[in-house]
Amino acid sequence: MPRGGKEKDKMIELLISACLIGGEDCRDISMLYDAQDVSLMACMTMGQTEAARWQVEHPNYRIARYSCNIAGRGKSI
């Protein structure tokens, strides 16, 4: 069943805050998922795995935290 216009355009954002190991240089990494495919709960569950995968690809960084929200409603963490 088709969803309403605004509902189908929603995206879920996984926001990862990562900092250089041994430093204060931190940055936010945003990953977007279609809300039709990923719920907020699923984002929180898979977020840890996605953050770990990102860290493996960026070994000079440590993950400080991550959060999930409707895209555009979150803020830097």
Buried (B, 14 or more C-beta within 10 A) or exposed (E): EEEEEEEEEBBBBBBBBBBEEEEEEBEBBEBEBEBEEBEEEEBBEBBEEBBEEBBEEEEEBBBEEBBBBEBEEBEEE
